[in-house]
Amino acid sequence: MGAFPMKTSWVQVDLKRLAENIRAVRLALRPPTEILFVVKANAYGHGLVPVAVHAARHGVRWFGVAYLHEALQVRQVLPDVRILVLGATEPSDVPLLVGRRITPVVISEKHAVELGQAAKSMGKTLPVHVKVDTGMGRLGIWWEDAGAVLDRLGAPCGLEIEGLCTHFATVEPRKPAPARVQWERFAAASAAVEQRVGGRLFRHVSSSRAALYFRDWDVDAVRPGIVLYGYGAADPALRFHTKPILQWKAHVMQVKRVPAGFSVGYYSQFTTTAPTALATLSVGYADGYNRLLGNKGVVLIGGWRCPVVGRVSMNWITVDLGHDRTAQEGDEAVLIGEQRSESIWAGELAAACRTIPYEILTDINAALDRRYVE
Ligand SMILES: Cc1ncc(COP(=O)(O)O)c(C=O)c1O
């Protein structure tokens, strides 16, 4: 801790639990299906490098990122793992992709041609995975066009087509039809591409929810993100069961006893109805604590659930401890995590903000101190 230990909030990541989560998913998969761990967006807010290093130590051999700069960070610390860039790359990235053995996806014919030309101009062949759009409507070559695109690319095109992937738009175990349609489209595109390439490709389609509910689609790898961070697989009856690994904490900076009728925060959006104790904490929306949590959020102090009162400020929030309770300056407050018998996880904050745990986690400012415990 620095000279002002109460100044900022901090994140604590439980690496032992991360290893347990990886193990839970791995035990559910049938070899040779591998885990391609999605660590984009700063490992969903958990800290890219420490998470990737620990996952590799526990046997993860493939990592998925959105951008080349994230891939380079992983490569710097893990010289031997496979890294897939799930987003767009540019021809000017090709020297680094080749030099650092980073695999991009190709998302369109134009993209494939440009990357291939850049590789050829270096006298190299760039290994790639073809991203097929089977209904997500986001990145990728439309599934019906995949065979024809391969024909037009011809050979040698500067690319070595090693893999093929798609991404599900809707995974609803009680209404599996849309995901089934996507799977069938993927199977058709795979057959067309594998016929042109003249061999089997490394195929991966399922992210967390699909892996959880549809084991037939595991193929060569699955691409889980959120379940390895401990969300979406809380039910022990499911295919695998994982637990949240990130806690977010702040300090109590000031405690005041106040009478009824006391107003709190910008535009006095909360007024006490009875005498109580208020605590101000070192976290605000600039740290990623969502503004929608004003008058809605809850934090843990002393093992109690304390409501956030008034608006969330840029760097501070105020919570109501209650009349009969108190806290000391410097006490630990839990924004996400566990304290005594209570817990607040990102899912609860997400529900209060009408969003998803992914957004709550990735919003946590990357500059905050992240502490890793084993
Ligand atoms: C292409 C792709 N694959 C896999 C994932 C991982 O998804 P999840 O965190 O739901 O497992 C993502 C996440 O956004 C993605 O974009």
The ligand as a Gaussian input file, in Angstrom:
#p B3LYP/6-31G(d) Opt

LIG

0 1
 C      -15.959000     -14.930000     -30.535000
 C      -16.131000     -15.149000     -29.072000
 N      -15.915000     -16.385000     -28.576000
 C      -16.063000     -16.644000     -27.255000
 C      -16.441000     -15.653000     -26.362000
 C      -16.603000     -15.986000     -24.911000
 O      -17.936000     -15.829000     -24.515000
 P      -18.405000     -16.217000     -23.049000
 O      -17.718000     -15.267000     -22.131000
 O      -19.880000     -16.015000     -23.075000
 O      -17.986000     -17.624000     -22.803000
 C      -16.671000     -14.369000     -26.835000
 C      -17.067000     -13.315000     -25.896000
 O      -17.500000     -12.269000     -26.141000
 C      -16.512000     -14.114000     -28.236000
 O      -16.732000     -12.897000     -28.734000

